[in-house]
Amino acid sequence: MQRFPCPFCGLRDETEFFYAGDLGKVRPDTTQPVSDEEWSAYLNDYANVKGRAKEVWVHTACQEYLALERDTVTMDVLSVTQFRKGEI
C-alpha cells in the first residue's frame, strides 16, 4: 500500500485519498459547444504515465486538494503541494 504525506495530517494510507485526475487537465469550455468526443475524452482519457506523473489527489479526511508528483514505477512520492480547488 502507498502512503501519501498530507501537509496537515502527516503520512497517511492511500485509502484515505481520492484520485481526482491528471494535474493540468483542462475542462472544456462549456459556455461554447462541446462535441461528444471532446467531453468523452475529458472524462475518460488519462495520461497513465510510466515514471514521473503529476496528479491531483484529495485527502478525504481533511478535504485538502494536493498536487502530487510521484513515480508510478517505484511508487515514490517526489513532491506534494497543497492548493485550493480551482487554483490549478
Beta strands, then each sheet from edge to edge (+ up, - down):
strand 1: 3-6
strand 2: 10-13
strand 3: 17-22
strand 4: 52-59
strand 5: 64-71
strand 6: 77-83
sheet 1: 1+ 2-
sheet 2: 3+ 4- 5+ 6-
end
